[in-house]
Amino acid sequence: MFDVRLYQEESSTRLVALTLLALSGLISGCSDSQSQSNEVTPVARSQPASLSTPLTDTEIETFLNVAASMPDGELPKFMPLSKSTIDDRLPPETLINAYRLEYRSMFDATGQAIRWRRDSDFIRLLSALQTDPEEFASLMTRIGCAVASSTVMSQLNLEDASAKATEQLTRLCSQITALDEFAATNQVNPIAVNQRRQPLVDQLKSLVALLEFSRILSAVPEESRTVIDRHREQILAHLPSRGDLEMFERTLDAPAVIVPASHEAPAVR
């Protein structure tokens, strides 16, 4: 099973972890078979559908059929987010762009499908159900985002949350830039600077995750949420418990209060 706790060990990836929690029923299941390590290379039949493509009842049926055909009814595992290689010492504007690209890579159906193509049994199962890894990765992501959208948007105004996060991100960039300029023009202890800077960078990463997730959820079509509602009971059998989603919703709103209002450069020695 996908273990969210592995991602909660670092505060800088908290919102990324909770985004995945919203999809964790779709990002859990059987791991790759060691006895079937040869990659299967059929070409995808078509470009995977985007997150803004409305879900259909037929696609939900395909999703449920694949789940029912899997061993123990467990869905294939998505590749987890790899450990970040981004240098946190970069300027804040550069960090924002890097974190944004890193976050968006989680929703790349083609990248997710690469791992699945090593499992010939799974490829044959998908082929029998007239789909392929790219299409099914896209479908799993669209279903997960539609469920998350339906849940979160019923309790949180994403437009307001995004506006607050954008305002906080601007203030945070000013704080980090001021700290960097202060450290560059004064004799200060680099350890002390890092101790003050790193929590700000962690907050910046969380805010970028929130903004990206808000953008993704806002792009989910109303038609997709309607289709999810028609099949909710069956789909929920593959999703986290309500308690987990309540934790996700509470944490999603947390960045509204995490950024100090002060623009003063910190006193470091």
N, C-alpha and C positions, 0 to 999 in steps of 0.2 A: 504494500500500500504506500501511496505517496505520504511522506511524513512532513507535515508543515513545520514541526518543531526544528527541523534541520535548517530551515530558512529564517526562523525567528531568533536564532542565536545572535544575529547582527541586526542592530536597530536600523541600519541603513537599508536593509532589504525587507523591513517589516511589511510595507504595503505591497511589495511584490509577492511576498509570501501569502498575504491575505487575498490578493488577486487570484493566485493559484488555488487558494482554499475554495473560492467560489466555483472553481472548475474541478475541484479535487475528485469528485465522483467520476469525472471524465479523464483525470490525470492519474489514475490508479489502476491497478490490475496486474496482470501477469508480466513478468520480466522477460527479456529476450532469452530464447532457448540456446544454451551453449552448444547443443548438438546440431544446430541449424545455423551456422555462422556464415555460410556462403551467401553473399548478397544476391538477391534476385533483382533483375534490372528491366522489368517491363516499363515501357514509356507511359507516362500519365496520358489518359485519353483526352483531357482538356485542362485548361487553366482552372485551378481550384477557385471556388466561389469566394468572394470577399465577405468580410464581416457585415457589410451593408446589404448583402443579398438576402431577401426574405426567405425564411424557412418554409418548407411545404410539408403537408401531411405525409407525402410519400417519403421524404427524407427522414422524418421521424420514424417511420416504419422501418427504413433501412437501418437506422441507428439501433432500434430495439431488436431487430433481427440479428445484427452482428453481436450485440450483447448477449442475446440468448444462445448464440452458437459458440461463444467463447467458453473455455474450460472454467467451470464454477461460475459462469455468468459474469466474469470479470473482464472489463474492457482493457484494451492495450494501453501500455504506459506511455505517456508523453516524456520526451527528454526533459529533465529538470533544467532550470537555469544554471549554467555553469558559473563557477566562481569568477567574479569580475576581475578583469586585468587592467581596468582603468586606473591611471595614476591620480590619486586624490589630490595631489599637489598642483594639478593644473588650475588655470583660472576658472572662476565659477561659470562663465558663459560657455567655455569649452566643455566643462563637466556636464552641463545641462544637455548639450547636444549628444554627448557620448552616452549618457544614461538613457536618453530618449531612444536612441538606436538600439541599445542593449535590451531595453524593455520591449520594444516592438518585435524583436527577434523571437520572443516567446510565442508569437501568434503567426509565425511563418509556417504554413502547412507543408510546404515543400521540404523545409529543413526537418520538421518532425517526422515526415514520411521516410526519410533516409534510414533511420534506425529500424523501422518496421520492415523494410525490404530485405533485411537479413533473415527474416522468419518466413520460410517458404510455406509453411502450413497456414500462416495468417494471410499471406498473399493469395493462396488458393481459396481460402474462405471468402475473402473480399471479392475475388473474381467470380465465385459462384453466386454472390449476391449482387453482381453487376456494378461493382464500384472498385476503386483502387486506393492505395494508401494516401495519395494527395487529397483525393476527394473526401475520404473519411476523416482525415486530420482536420480538414476545413470544416466538415460537418460537426465534429466534436467541439471544435472551438466556437462555432456559431451557436450551437445549442447551449454550451456553458455560458457564453456571454449574454445570450437571450435570457437565461434563467437569472443570472446575476443582475441584469438590467431590470427585469421585472421585480426582483426582490429589493434592490437598492433604491431604485427610482420611486418606489412606493413610500419610502420613508426618508429620502434625502433629496433635496433640490440640487441636482448636479451642476446647474448653471451657477447657483450661489456658491457652492463648494469650490468650483473651478475659479470663480472670481476671487474668492478669499485666498486660495492657494497661489494664484498668480500674483496677487498683491504681496503675500508673504515671501514668495520667491524673489521678487524684486528687492525687498528689504534685505533678504538673506544675501543676495549677491553683493549688495552695498556693504554689508558687514564683513563678508569674506574679503572683498577687495580692499576695504579699509585696513583690515588686519594684515593683508599681504603687503600693502604699501608701508604700513608702520614697521613691519619686520624688515623690509628692504632698506629702510632709511635710518634704522636705529640698531644699536647693539643689544640684541635680545637673545635669550636662551631659546634655541630652536625647539627644544623639548616642550617648553612652556607654550610656545606658539602653536605647536601641533596639538597639545592638549586642549587648547581653546578652539583651534580650527576644525579638528576632526568632527566634533559634535555638530558643528554648523554644516559640514559637508554631508554628514549622515542625514540631517534634516532636509538638505537640498535634494538628496536622492529620493527621499520619501515623498517630497512634494512633486517631483517630476513623475514618480510612479502614480501618484494620485491624479495628476493632470492627464497623463496618458490613459489611465483607466477610465476617467470621466469621459475623455474623448471617444474611447472605444464604446462605452455603454451608450453614449448619446447617439452613436451611429447605428445602433441596433434598430431596425425598422419596427414599427408598431405591428406589422403583419407577423413578424417573428414571435413577438410576445403573445399575440393571439393564438398562434399555433401551439406555443408552449402551454398555454392555459388549457387547451383542448386535451392535451396529453400529459398534464402535470403529474397525475398520480403515478403513471408508469415511469416517467422520467425521474421523478424524485427518488425512486428506488435505487438510482445510481448516483445520487448527490449526497452531500454532507448532511448531518443532522441539523435541525433548526437551531440548536444551541450554538453550533459552529458558525452558522450564518449570522446569528445575532452578534457574536464576537467580531466577525468580519465587519458588520455594519458600524459597530461602535468604534473600531479602530480606523475605519475609512474616514470618519469624521474628525479624528484626533488632530490632524495637522492644522486645524483652525486655531489651535492655541499653542503650538509648539515654538513659534518664532518670536523671540523678544522684540519689543518695539524700539529699543534703543539703537541708535546709529553710531554710538561712541566707539572708538577703537578701544579694545581691551588693554588693560594695564598688564604687560608681560615683562619679564625680566630675563 
